[in-house]
Amino acid sequence: MELSRDDCGTRRTLPPGDDITVALSESAGTGYSWNLDSTNDFEQLSADTIAPSRVPGAAGTRIFRVVPRRSGQLRLRFVKRRRWEQAAVEECTIDLDVAGPG
């Protein structure tokens, strides 16, 4: 399942065995980057950054690939913050109904 910023605040149904790809824009050059904040319910397989250009300060896209650790009603949550700060400046939550096996 592929999700983006437009899916934040929504509810989706995840078929059995599917993984989730979430694309969120960020300006990592400012120190703010997205991080997975729901590690109890989801395993992060990867988190890659794609920079659109070589222009300093240009926004890029952070691509997360995650899989649920269990079935049921889960909340996938990402927070945007600086690595050295605890407070998030933005968050993205997506409620998921994760179907059990088979």
Biopython code that builds the backbone (N, CA, C, O; Angstrom):
import numpy as np
from Bio.PDB.StructureBuilder import StructureBuilder

atoms = [
    (1, "MET", "N", (0.850, -1.171, 0.000)),
    (1, "MET", "CA", (0.000, 0.000, 0.000)),
    (1, "MET", "C", (0.895, 1.233, 0.000)),
    (1, "MET", "O", (1.830, 1.328, 0.795)),
    (2, "GLU", "N", (0.606, 2.173, -0.891)),
    (2, "GLU", "CA", (1.369, 3.415, -0.969)),
    (2, "GLU", "C", (0.533, 4.559, -0.410)),
    (2, "GLU", "O", (-0.607, 4.772, -0.822)),
    (3, "LEU", "N", (1.121, 5.295, 0.536)),
    (3, "LEU", "CA", (0.453, 6.413, 1.187)),
    (3, "LEU", "C", (1.316, 7.660, 1.077)),
    (3, "LEU", "O", (2.518, 7.578, 0.826)),
    (4, "SER", "N", (0.683, 8.825, 1.268)),
    (4, "SER", "CA", (1.409, 10.095, 1.211)),
    (4, "SER", "C", (0.836, 11.050, 2.259)),
    (4, "SER", "O", (-0.007, 10.669, 3.071)),
    (5, "ARG", "N", (1.298, 12.272, 2.225)),
    (5, "ARG", "CA", (0.829, 13.314, 3.146)),
    (5, "ARG", "C", (-0.684, 13.470, 3.072)),
    (5, "ARG", "O", (-1.329, 13.782, 4.073)),
    (6, "ASP", "N", (-1.250, 13.253, 1.891)),
    (6, "ASP", "CA", (-2.698, 13.381, 1.707)),
    (6, "ASP", "C", (-3.484, 12.347, 2.515)),
    (6, "ASP", "O", (-4.676, 12.533, 2.764)),
    (7, "ASP", "N", (-2.830, 11.270, 2.924)),
    (7, "ASP", "CA", (-3.502, 10.223, 3.692)),
    (7, "ASP", "C", (-3.477, 10.465, 5.199)),
    (7, "ASP", "O", (-4.139, 9.750, 5.951)),
    (8, "CYS", "N", (-2.726, 11.458, 5.640)),
    (8, "CYS", "CA", (-2.669, 11.769, 7.078)),
    (8, "CYS", "C", (-4.070, 12.136, 7.564)),
    (8, "CYS", "O", (-4.791, 12.896, 6.917)),
    (9, "GLY", "N", (-4.436, 11.582, 8.713)),
    (9, "GLY", "CA", (-5.749, 11.856, 9.291)),
    (9, "GLY", "C", (-6.862, 10.985, 8.738)),
    (9, "GLY", "O", (-8.034, 11.228, 9.024)),
    (10, "THR", "N", (-6.515, 9.966, 7.945)),
    (10, "THR", "CA", (-7.531, 9.101, 7.361)),
    (10, "THR", "C", (-7.453, 7.696, 7.956)),
    (10, "THR", "O", (-6.565, 7.395, 8.753)),
    (11, "ARG", "N", (-8.390, 6.847, 7.559)),
    (11, "ARG", "CA", (-8.403, 5.442, 7.948)),
    (11, "ARG", "C", (-8.342, 4.623, 6.663)),
    (11, "ARG", "O", (-9.043, 4.912, 5.693)),
    (12, "ARG", "N", (-7.499, 3.605, 6.672)),
    (12, "ARG", "CA", (-7.323, 2.714, 5.522)),
    (12, "ARG", "C", (-7.392, 1.265, 5.998)),
    (12, "ARG", "O", (-7.176, 0.978, 7.176)),
    (13, "THR", "N", (-7.694, 0.362, 5.077)),
    (13, "THR", "CA", (-7.704, -1.067, 5.356)),
    (13, "THR", "C", (-6.521, -1.697, 4.639)),
    (13, "THR", "O", (-6.342, -1.519, 3.434)),
    (14, "LEU", "N", (-5.717, -2.435, 5.394)),
    (14, "LEU", "CA", (-4.519, -3.074, 4.842)),
    (14, "LEU", "C", (-4.782, -4.565, 4.673)),
    (14, "LEU", "O", (-5.059, -5.261, 5.650)),
    (15, "PRO", "N", (-4.698, -5.063, 3.431)),
    (15, "PRO", "CA", (-4.891, -6.497, 3.203)),
    (15, "PRO", "C", (-3.786, -7.323, 3.869)),
    (15, "PRO", "O", (-2.703, -6.800, 4.131)),
    (16, "PRO", "N", (-4.043, -8.591, 4.142)),
    (16, "PRO", "CA", (-3.036, -9.451, 4.767)),
    (16, "PRO", "C", (-1.774, -9.529, 3.910)),
    (16, "PRO", "O", (-1.844, -9.638, 2.686)),
    (17, "GLY", "N", (-0.626, -9.473, 4.571)),
    (17, "GLY", "CA", (0.649, -9.642, 3.898)),
    (17, "GLY", "C", (1.206, -8.407, 3.210)),
    (17, "GLY", "O", (2.336, -8.440, 2.723)),
    (18, "ASP", "N", (0.443, -7.311, 3.155)),
    (18, "ASP", "CA", (0.928, -6.090, 2.501)),
    (18, "ASP", "C", (1.880, -5.320, 3.403)),
    (18, "ASP", "O", (1.734, -5.316, 4.625)),
    (19, "ASP", "N", (2.857, -4.668, 2.779)),
    (19, "ASP", "CA", (3.656, -3.695, 3.520)),
    (19, "ASP", "C", (3.164, -2.312, 3.132)),
    (19, "ASP", "O", (2.324, -2.166, 2.244)),
    (20, "ILE", "N", (3.687, -1.311, 3.796)),
    (20, "ILE", "CA", (3.213, 0.060, 3.625)),
    (20, "ILE", "C", (4.389, 0.939, 3.243)),
    (20, "ILE", "O", (5.448, 0.882, 3.868)),
    (21, "THR", "N", (4.197, 1.758, 2.207)),
    (21, "THR", "CA", (5.183, 2.757, 1.822)),
    (21, "THR", "C", (4.544, 4.120, 2.042)),
    (21, "THR", "O", (3.454, 4.393, 1.541)),
    (22, "VAL", "N", (5.236, 4.977, 2.799)),
    (22, "VAL", "CA", (4.713, 6.316, 3.093)),
    (22, "VAL", "C", (5.741, 7.345, 2.638)),
    (22, "VAL", "O", (6.903, 7.285, 3.039)),
    (23, "ALA", "N", (5.313, 8.293, 1.799)),
    (23, "ALA", "CA", (6.183, 9.357, 1.287)),
    (23, "ALA", "C", (5.768, 10.682, 1.925)),
    (23, "ALA", "O", (4.618, 11.105, 1.805)),
    (24, "LEU", "N", (6.723, 11.336, 2.608)),
    (24, "LEU", "CA", (6.468, 12.614, 3.282)),
    (24, "LEU", "C", (7.551, 13.613, 2.892)),
    (24, "LEU", "O", (8.739, 13.298, 2.958)),
    (25, "SER", "N", (7.146, 14.818, 2.485)),
    (25, "SER", "CA", (8.139, 15.825, 2.103)),
    (25, "SER", "C", (8.762, 16.439, 3.353)),
    (25, "SER", "O", (8.106, 16.615, 4.379)),
    (26, "GLU", "N", (10.049, 16.758, 3.232)),
    (26, "GLU", "CA", (10.781, 17.361, 4.353)),
    (26, "GLU", "C", (11.917, 18.217, 3.827)),
    (26, "GLU", "O", (12.350, 18.073, 2.684)),
    (27, "SER", "N", (12.391, 19.112, 4.683)),
    (27, "SER", "CA", (13.563, 19.931, 4.394)),
    (27, "SER", "C", (14.632, 19.564, 5.408)),
    (27, "SER", "O", (14.842, 20.273, 6.392)),
    (28, "ALA", "N", (15.302, 18.455, 5.158)),
    (28, "ALA", "CA", (16.280, 17.947, 6.113)),
    (28, "ALA", "C", (17.427, 18.922, 6.339)),
    (28, "ALA", "O", (18.070, 18.884, 7.388)),
    (29, "GLY", "N", (17.691, 19.790, 5.376)),
    (29, "GLY", "CA", (18.759, 20.786, 5.528)),
    (29, "GLY", "C", (18.487, 21.759, 6.668)),
    (29, "GLY", "O", (19.416, 22.388, 7.175)),
    (30, "THR", "N", (17.229, 21.892, 7.076)),
    (30, "THR", "CA", (16.879, 22.766, 8.192)),
    (30, "THR", "C", (16.973, 22.026, 9.530)),
    (30, "THR", "O", (16.791, 22.614, 10.596)),
    (31, "GLY", "N", (17.263, 20.719, 9.447)),
    (31, "GLY", "CA", (17.350, 19.914, 10.659)),
    (31, "GLY", "C", (16.076, 19.155, 10.971)),
    (31, "GLY", "O", (16.084, 18.269, 11.825)),
    (32, "TYR", "N", (14.978, 19.481, 10.298)),
    (32, "TYR", "CA", (13.706, 18.809, 10.544)),
    (32, "TYR", "C", (13.561, 17.616, 9.613)),
    (32, "TYR", "O", (13.684, 17.746, 8.395)),
    (33, "SER", "N", (13.300, 16.457, 10.196)),
    (33, "SER", "CA", (13.083, 15.262, 9.387)),
    (33, "SER", "C", (11.992, 14.416, 10.030)),
    (33, "SER", "O", (11.732, 14.513, 11.230)),
    (34, "TRP", "N", (11.360, 13.585, 9.207)),
    (34, "TRP", "CA", (10.296, 12.697, 9.670)),
    (34, "TRP", "C", (10.885, 11.458, 10.310)),
    (34, "TRP", "O", (11.920, 10.952, 9.877)),
    (35, "ASN", "N", (10.213, 10.972, 11.352)),
    (35, "ASN", "CA", (10.615, 9.756, 12.058)),
    (35, "ASN", "C", (9.379, 8.932, 12.382)),
    (35, "ASN", "O", (8.326, 9.477, 12.712)),
    (36, "LEU", "N", (9.515, 7.613, 12.287)),
    (36, "LEU", "CA", (8.440, 6.716, 12.686)),
    (36, "LEU", "C", (8.303, 6.772, 14.202)),
    (36, "LEU", "O", (9.290, 6.627, 14.923)),
    (37, "ASP", "N", (7.077, 6.982, 14.690)),
    (37, "ASP", "CA", (6.858, 7.119, 16.128)),
    (37, "ASP", "C", (5.957, 6.011, 16.682)),
    (37, "ASP", "O", (5.528, 6.076, 17.833)),
    (38, "SER", "N", (5.675, 5.002, 15.867)),
    (38, "SER", "CA", (4.818, 3.910, 16.342)),
    (38, "SER", "C", (5.539, 2.574, 16.158)),
    (38, "SER", "O", (5.055, 1.672, 15.474)),
    (39, "THR", "N", (6.693, 2.479, 16.780)),
    (39, "THR", "CA", (7.537, 1.298, 16.608)),
    (39, "THR", "C", (7.026, 0.072, 17.362)),
    (39, "THR", "O", (7.474, -1.039, 17.081)),
    (40, "ASN", "N", (6.112, 0.236, 18.300)),
    (40, "ASN", "CA", (5.541, -0.929, 18.983)),
    (40, "ASN", "C", (4.666, -1.745, 18.037)),
    (40, "ASN", "O", (4.633, -2.973, 18.120)),
    (41, "ASP", "N", (3.962, -1.067, 17.143)),
    (41, "ASP", "CA", (3.027, -1.743, 16.243)),
    (41, "ASP", "C", (3.559, -1.958, 14.830)),
    (41, "ASP", "O", (2.996, -2.746, 14.071)),
    (42, "PHE", "N", (4.660, -1.252, 14.465)),
    (42, "PHE", "CA", (5.185, -1.344, 13.111)),
    (42, "PHE", "C", (6.694, -1.539, 13.128)),
    (42, "PHE", "O", (7.397, -0.966, 13.959)),
    (43, "GLU", "N", (7.176, -2.349, 12.207)),
    (43, "GLU", "CA", (8.612, -2.517, 12.014)),
    (43, "GLU", "C", (9.024, -1.694, 10.807)),
    (43, "GLU", "O", (8.443, -1.823, 9.729)),
    (44, "GLN", "N", (10.027, -0.849, 10.989)),
    (44, "GLN", "CA", (10.532, -0.029, 9.891)),
    (44, "GLN", "C", (11.550, -0.843, 9.093)),
    (44, "GLN", "O", (12.586, -1.241, 9.626)),
    (45, "LEU", "N", (11.258, -1.085, 7.834)),
    (45, "LEU", "CA", (12.162, -1.825, 6.963)),
    (45, "LEU", "C", (13.197, -0.920, 6.317)),
    (45, "LEU", "O", (14.343, -1.320, 6.109)),
    (46, "SER", "N", (12.782, 0.314, 5.998)),
    (46, "SER", "CA", (13.715, 1.278, 5.412)),
    (46, "SER", "C", (13.170, 2.687, 5.572)),
    (46, "SER", "O", (11.976, 2.889, 5.793)),
    (47, "ALA", "N", (14.069, 3.658, 5.454)),
    (47, "ALA", "CA", (13.713, 5.080, 5.469)),
    (47, "ALA", "C", (14.754, 5.788, 4.612)),
    (47, "ALA", "O", (15.870, 6.051, 5.061)),
    (48, "ASP", "N", (14.382, 6.090, 3.388)),
    (48, "ASP", "CA", (15.308, 6.712, 2.442)),
    (48, "ASP", "C", (14.863, 8.129, 2.135)),
    (48, "ASP", "O", (13.671, 8.436, 2.162)),
    (49, "THR", "N", (15.835, 8.998, 1.840)),
    (49, "THR", "CA", (15.543, 10.373, 1.471)),
    (49, "THR", "C", (15.885, 10.572, 0.011)),
    (49, "THR", "O", (16.962, 10.193, -0.449)),
    (50, "ILE", "N", (14.954, 11.172, -0.713)),
    (50, "ILE", "CA", (15.168, 11.492, -2.117)),
    (50, "ILE", "C", (15.215, 13.009, -2.233)),
    (50, "ILE", "O", (14.242, 13.691, -1.913)),
    (51, "ALA", "N", (16.346, 13.535, -2.691)),
    (51, "ALA", "CA", (16.502, 14.976, -2.889)),
    (51, "ALA", "C", (16.175, 15.301, -4.343)),
    (51, "ALA", "O", (16.742, 14.690, -5.248)),
    (52, "PRO", "N", (15.271, 16.253, -4.585)),
    (52, "PRO", "CA", (14.855, 16.545, -5.953)),
    (52, "PRO", "C", (15.888, 17.307, -6.783)),
    (52, "PRO", "O", (15.892, 17.223, -8.011)),
    (53, "SER", "N", (16.752, 18.039, -6.111)),
    (53, "SER", "CA", (17.744, 18.827, -6.843)),
    (53, "SER", "C", (18.937, 19.105, -5.947)),
    (53, "SER", "O", (18.940, 18.754, -4.767)),
    (54, "ARG", "N", (19.931, 19.728, -6.511)),
    (54, "ARG", "CA", (21.127, 20.073, -5.735)),
    (54, "ARG", "C", (21.053, 21.477, -5.141)),
    (54, "ARG", "O", (22.047, 21.976, -4.614)),
    (55, "VAL", "N", (19.907, 22.109, -5.218)),
    (55, "VAL", "CA", (19.729, 23.445, -4.671)),
    (55, "VAL", "C", (19.730, 23.365, -3.153)),
    (55, "VAL", "O", (18.916, 22.639, -2.582)),
    (56, "PRO", "N", (20.627, 24.096, -2.477)),
    (56, "PRO", "CA", (20.664, 24.068, -1.013)),
    (56, "PRO", "C", (19.322, 24.483, -0.405)),
    (56, "PRO", "O", (18.727, 25.483, -0.806)),
    (57, "GLY", "N", (18.865, 23.705, 0.561)),
    (57, "GLY", "CA", (17.620, 24.011, 1.255)),
    (57, "GLY", "C", (16.365, 23.527, 0.556)),
    (57, "GLY", "O", (15.263, 23.682, 1.082)),
    (58, "ALA", "N", (16.518, 22.939, -0.631)),
    (58, "ALA", "CA", (15.345, 22.442, -1.354)),
    (58, "ALA", "C", (14.730, 21.264, -0.597)),
    (58, "ALA", "O", (15.431, 20.472, 0.033)),
    (59, "ALA", "N", (13.420, 21.172, -0.677)),
    (59, "ALA", "CA", (12.715, 20.090, 0.012)),
    (59, "ALA", "C", (12.978, 18.763, -0.692)),
    (59, "ALA", "O", (13.114, 18.700, -1.914)),
    (60, "GLY", "N", (13.043, 17.720, 0.103)),
    (60, "GLY", "CA", (13.174, 16.366, -0.411)),
    (60, "GLY", "C", (11.982, 15.544, 0.033)),
    (60, "GLY", "O", (11.006, 16.078, 0.560)),
    (61, "THR", "N", (12.065, 14.255, -0.181)),
    (61, "THR", "CA", (10.993, 13.354, 0.219)),
    (61, "THR", "C", (11.586, 12.201, 1.002)),
    (61, "THR", "O", (12.558, 11.580, 0.574)),
    (62, "ARG", "N", (10.997, 11.921, 2.145)),
    (62, "ARG", "CA", (11.420, 10.785, 2.967)),
    (62, "ARG", "C", (10.455, 9.644, 2.674)),
    (62, "ARG", "O", (9.241, 9.805, 2.803)),
    (63, "ILE", "N", (10.989, 8.501, 2.283)),
    (63, "ILE", "CA", (10.185, 7.340, 1.928)),
    (63, "ILE", "C", (10.389, 6.261, 2.993)),
    (63, "ILE", "O", (11.488, 5.728, 3.149)),
    (64, "PHE", "N", (9.329, 5.951, 3.715)),
    (64, "PHE", "CA", (9.362, 4.901, 4.742)),
    (64, "PHE", "C", (8.718, 3.641, 4.190)),
    (64, "PHE", "O", (7.722, 3.705, 3.468)),
    (65, "ARG", "N", (9.281, 2.518, 4.528)),
    (65, "ARG", "CA", (8.652, 1.221, 4.232)),
    (65, "ARG", "C", (8.517, 0.498, 5.565)),
    (65, "ARG", "O", (9.513, 0.230, 6.238)),
    (66, "VAL", "N", (7.279, 0.183, 5.944)),
    (66, "VAL", "CA", (6.998, -0.442, 7.232)),
    (66, "VAL", "C", (6.052, -1.628, 7.054)),
    (66, "VAL", "O", (5.334, -1.731, 6.059)),
    (67, "VAL", "N", (6.072, -2.516, 8.040)),
    (67, "VAL", "CA", (5.126, -3.635, 8.079)),
    (67, "VAL", "C", (4.515, -3.685, 9.479)),
    (67, "VAL", "O", (5.203, -3.415, 10.464)),
    (68, "PRO", "N", (3.232, -4.027, 9.575)),
    (68, "PRO", "CA", (2.607, -4.133, 10.895)),
    (68, "PRO", "C", (3.137, -5.344, 11.639)),
    (68, "PRO", "O", (3.432, -6.377, 11.037)),
    (69, "ARG", "N", (3.256, -5.211, 12.954)),
    (69, "ARG", "CA", (3.700, -6.319, 13.808)),
    (69, "ARG", "C", (2.537, -7.222, 14.211)),
    (69, "ARG", "O", (2.757, -8.340, 14.676)),
    (70, "ARG", "N", (1.297, -6.747, 14.038)),
    (70, "ARG", "CA", (0.122, -7.527, 14.430)),
    (70, "ARG", "C", (-1.078, -7.056, 13.615)),
    (70, "ARG", "O", (-1.008, -6.039, 12.924)),
    (71, "SER", "N", (-2.151, -7.783, 13.697)),
    (71, "SER", "CA", (-3.385, -7.381, 13.021)),
    (71, "SER", "C", (-4.254, -6.584, 14.002)),
    (71, "SER", "O", (-3.960, -6.518, 15.196)),
    (72, "GLY", "N", (-5.315, -5.988, 13.484)),
    (72, "GLY", "CA", (-6.228, -5.205, 14.311)),
    (72, "GLY", "C", (-6.249, -3.754, 13.903)),
    (72, "GLY", "O", (-5.818, -3.400, 12.805)),
    (73, "GLN", "N", (-6.752, -2.911, 14.791)),
    (73, "GLN", "CA", (-6.803, -1.475, 14.542)),
    (73, "GLN", "C", (-5.516, -0.856, 15.078)),
    (73, "GLN", "O", (-5.265, -0.860, 16.284)),
    (74, "LEU", "N", (-4.702, -0.324, 14.163)),
    (74, "LEU", "CA", (-3.406, 0.248, 14.528)),
    (74, "LEU", "C", (-3.322, 1.694, 14.068)),
    (74, "LEU", "O", (-4.002, 2.095, 13.124)),
    (75, "ARG", "N", (-2.492, 2.468, 14.735)),
    (75, "ARG", "CA", (-2.256, 3.856, 14.340)),
    (75, "ARG", "C", (-0.797, 4.001, 13.931)),
    (75, "ARG", "O", (0.121, 3.805, 14.728)),
    (76, "LEU", "N", (-0.616, 4.348, 12.670)),
    (76, "LEU", "CA", (0.712, 4.613, 12.127)),
    (76, "LEU", "C", (0.979, 6.097, 12.330)),
    (76, "LEU", "O", (0.230, 6.939, 11.834)),
    (77, "ARG", "N", (2.050, 6.423, 13.063)),
    (77, "ARG", "CA", (2.312, 7.828, 13.417)),
    (77, "ARG", "C", (3.749, 8.198, 13.086)),
    (77, "ARG", "O", (4.694, 7.499, 13.452)),
    (78, "PHE", "N", (3.886, 9.315, 12.383)),
    (78, "PHE", "CA", (5.186, 9.890, 12.071)),
    (78, "PHE", "C", (5.241, 11.286, 12.671)),
    (78, "PHE", "O", (4.234, 11.993, 12.702)),
    (79, "VAL", "N", (6.413, 11.684, 13.146)),
    (79, "VAL", "CA", (6.598, 13.031, 13.683)),
    (79, "VAL", "C", (7.772, 13.694, 12.977)),
    (79, "VAL", "O", (8.771, 13.054, 12.648)),
    (80, "LYS", "N", (7.620, 14.998, 12.755)),
    (80, "LYS", "CA", (8.706, 15.780, 12.163)),
    (80, "LYS", "C", (9.336, 16.618, 13.261)),
    (80, "LYS", "O", (8.665, 17.418, 13.915)),
    (81, "ARG", "N", (10.634, 16.424, 13.455)),
    (81, "ARG", "CA", (11.343, 17.167, 14.497)),
    (81, "ARG", "C", (12.837, 17.144, 14.201)),
    (81, "ARG", "O", (13.316, 16.407, 13.339)),
    (82, "ARG", "N", (13.545, 17.970, 14.939)),
    (82, "ARG", "CA", (15.004, 17.932, 14.876)),
    (82, "ARG", "C", (15.492, 16.801, 15.762)),
    (82, "ARG", "O", (14.920, 16.537, 16.820)),
    (83, "ARG", "N", (16.544, 16.141, 15.327)),
    (83, "ARG", "CA", (17.088, 14.979, 16.030)),
    (83, "ARG", "C", (17.383, 15.287, 17.495)),
    (83, "ARG", "O", (17.201, 14.419, 18.349)),
    (84, "TRP", "N", (17.822, 16.474, 17.799)),
    (84, "TRP", "CA", (18.245, 16.835, 19.156)),
    (84, "TRP", "C", (17.107, 17.436, 19.990)),
    (84, "TRP", "O", (17.324, 17.817, 21.140)),
    (85, "GLU", "N", (15.908, 17.523, 19.428)),
    (85, "GLU", "CA", (14.770, 18.073, 20.162)),
    (85, "GLU", "C", (13.696, 17.007, 20.347)),
    (85, "GLU", "O", (13.548, 16.120, 19.506)),
    (86, "GLN", "N", (12.951, 17.091, 21.437)),
    (86, "GLN", "CA", (11.879, 16.142, 21.718)),
    (86, "GLN", "C", (10.545, 16.573, 21.110)),
    (86, "GLN", "O", (9.738, 15.731, 20.718)),
    (87, "ALA", "N", (10.319, 17.870, 21.033)),
    (87, "ALA", "CA", (9.037, 18.382, 20.549)),
    (87, "ALA", "C", (8.932, 18.264, 19.034)),
    (87, "ALA", "O", (9.860, 18.623, 18.308)),
    (88, "ALA", "N", (7.806, 17.763, 18.567)),
    (88, "ALA", "CA", (7.549, 17.653, 17.135)),
    (88, "ALA", "C", (6.899, 18.939, 16.637)),
    (88, "ALA", "O", (6.094, 19.546, 17.343)),
    (89, "VAL", "N", (7.248, 19.350, 15.422)),
    (89, "VAL", "CA", (6.627, 20.527, 14.820)),
    (89, "VAL", "C", (5.452, 20.141, 13.930)),
    (89, "VAL", "O", (4.624, 20.977, 13.568)),
    (90, "GLU", "N", (5.396, 18.849, 13.582)),
    (90, "GLU", "CA", (4.304, 18.360, 12.738)),
    (90, "GLU", "C", (4.165, 16.856, 12.963)),
    (90, "GLU", "O", (5.134, 16.181, 13.309)),
    (91, "GLU", "N", (2.962, 16.342, 12.765)),
    (91, "GLU", "CA", (2.772, 14.901, 12.867)),
    (91, "GLU", "C", (1.828, 14.433, 11.766)),
    (91, "GLU", "O", (1.041, 15.208, 11.223)),
    (92, "CYS", "N", (1.927, 13.167, 11.460)),
    (92, "CYS", "CA", (1.070, 12.527, 10.471)),
    (92, "CYS", "C", (0.619, 11.206, 11.067)),
    (92, "CYS", "O", (1.446, 10.345, 11.370)),
    (93, "THR", "N", (-0.689, 11.037, 11.236)),
    (93, "THR", "CA", (-1.215, 9.770, 11.736)),
    (93, "THR", "C", (-2.177, 9.190, 10.709)),
    (93, "THR", "O", (-2.970, 9.904, 10.095)),
    (94, "ILE", "N", (-2.084, 7.881, 10.541)),
    (94, "ILE", "CA", (-2.974, 7.158, 9.639)),
    (94, "ILE", "C", (-3.486, 5.949, 10.404)),
    (94, "ILE", "O", (-2.702, 5.105, 10.839)),
    (95, "ASP", "N", (-4.797, 5.866, 10.566)),
    (95, "ASP", "CA", (-5.389, 4.715, 11.249)),
    (95, "ASP", "C", (-5.553, 3.601, 10.239)),
    (95, "ASP", "O", (-6.026, 3.815, 9.123)),
    (96, "LEU", "N", (-5.151, 2.403, 10.650)),
    (96, "LEU", "CA", (-5.180, 1.247, 9.763)),
    (96, "LEU", "C", (-5.954, 0.099, 10.377)),
    (96, "LEU", "O", (-5.775, -0.234, 11.548)),
    (97, "ASP", "N", (-6.814, -0.500, 9.576)),
    (97, "ASP", "CA", (-7.450, -1.761, 9.939)),
    (97, "ASP", "C", (-6.646, -2.828, 9.229)),
    (97, "ASP", "O", (-6.742, -2.999, 8.014)),
    (98, "VAL", "N", (-5.840, -3.554, 10.021)),
    (98, "VAL", "CA", (-4.929, -4.552, 9.467)),
    (98, "VAL", "C", (-5.582, -5.919, 9.572)),
    (98, "VAL", "O", (-5.841, -6.423, 10.665)),
    (99, "ALA", "N", (-5.841, -6.505, 8.412)),
    (99, "ALA", "CA", (-6.481, -7.822, 8.369)),
    (99, "ALA", "C", (-5.514, -8.901, 8.819)),
    (99, "ALA", "O", (-4.318, -8.835, 8.537)),
    (100, "GLY", "N", (-6.038, -9.888, 9.515)),
    (100, "GLY", "CA", (-5.218, -11.010, 9.960)),
    (100, "GLY", "C", (-4.910, -11.944, 8.795)),
    (100, "GLY", "O", (-5.465, -11.791, 7.707)),
    (101, "PRO", "N", (-4.036, -12.900, 9.023)),
    (101, "PRO", "CA", (-3.695, -13.829, 7.947)),
    (101, "PRO", "C", (-4.913, -14.613, 7.469)),
    (101, "PRO", "O", (-5.786, -15.013, 8.240)),
    (102, "GLY", "N", (-4.919, -14.805, 6.165)),
    (102, "GLY", "CA", (-5.815, -15.585, 5.494)),
    (102, "GLY", "C", (-7.163, -15.849, 5.556)),
    (102, "GLY", "O", (-7.674, -16.640, 4.764)),
]
sb = StructureBuilder()
sb.init_structure("model")
sb.init_model(0)
sb.init_chain("A")
sb.init_seg("    ")
for serial, (resi, resn, name, xyz) in enumerate(atoms, 1):
    if name == "N":
        sb.init_residue(resn, " ", resi, " ")
    sb.init_atom(name, np.array(xyz, "f"), 0.0, 1.0, " ", f" {name:<3s}", serial, name[0])
structure = sb.get_structure()
